[in-house]
Amino acid sequence: MRTLSALVLTLAAITTQAAESDSIAEGREIAADRNRGNCYSCHMADGAQMTGNGGPPLMQMQMRFPDREVLKAQIADPRVRNPNTVMPPYGAHGILTARELELVVDYIHSL
């Protein structure tokens, strides 16, 4: 019985890790897509090609925004915290869906 319980827990952990990896990969894809996230035009990220430096590096965002909901709100409408920002309001203008915002946050928090 213990072996079965351990096997079930192991399989659950593997399934969770695979789902997390998928969401991180999808978020990375959105961040790189010039027609959707286009994050790299202003932000640097490890392994990204042709990044900009107008915004803070994405690698710093998890420390700056440890609360996922606060980071998601920042990406959705950065004008709330800074009315003079040049960052587009990805959620408020419908550039990204709520699901896409979640995926981008998954990716950024993985860096």
ChimeraX attribute file (.defattr): number of C-alpha atoms within 10 A of each C-alpha:
attribute: neighborCount
match mode: 1-to-1
recipient: residues
	/A:1	6
	/A:2	7
	/A:3	8
	/A:4	9
	/A:5	10
	/A:6	11
	/A:7	12
	/A:8	12
	/A:9	12
	/A:10	12
	/A:11	12
	/A:12	12
	/A:13	12
	/A:14	12
	/A:15	12
	/A:16	12
	/A:17	12
	/A:18	12
	/A:19	12
	/A:20	16
	/A:21	15
	/A:22	15
	/A:23	19
	/A:24	22
	/A:25	16
	/A:26	17
	/A:27	24
	/A:28	22
	/A:29	17
	/A:30	21
	/A:31	26
	/A:32	18
	/A:33	14
	/A:34	12
	/A:35	9
	/A:36	15
	/A:37	22
	/A:38	15
	/A:39	21
	/A:40	22
	/A:41	18
	/A:42	17
	/A:43	19
	/A:44	21
	/A:45	20
	/A:46	10
	/A:47	7
	/A:48	12
	/A:49	11
	/A:50	11
	/A:51	18
	/A:52	15
	/A:53	11
	/A:54	13
	/A:55	14
	/A:56	13
	/A:57	16
	/A:58	19
	/A:59	16
	/A:60	14
	/A:61	15
	/A:62	16
	/A:63	9
	/A:64	11
	/A:65	14
	/A:66	11
	/A:67	11
	/A:68	15
	/A:69	12
	/A:70	13
	/A:71	21
	/A:72	21
	/A:73	18
	/A:74	19
	/A:75	21
	/A:76	23
	/A:77	19
	/A:78	21
	/A:79	17
	/A:80	12
	/A:81	10
	/A:82	11
	/A:83	9
	/A:84	9
	/A:85	12
	/A:86	12
	/A:87	17
	/A:88	15
	/A:89	19
	/A:90	22
	/A:91	19
	/A:92	15
	/A:93	11
	/A:94	10
	/A:95	16
	/A:96	19
	/A:97	15
	/A:98	13
	/A:99	10
	/A:100	20
	/A:101	23
	/A:102	19
	/A:103	24
	/A:104	26
	/A:105	24
	/A:106	22
	/A:107	23
	/A:108	21
	/A:109	20
	/A:110	14
	/A:111	13
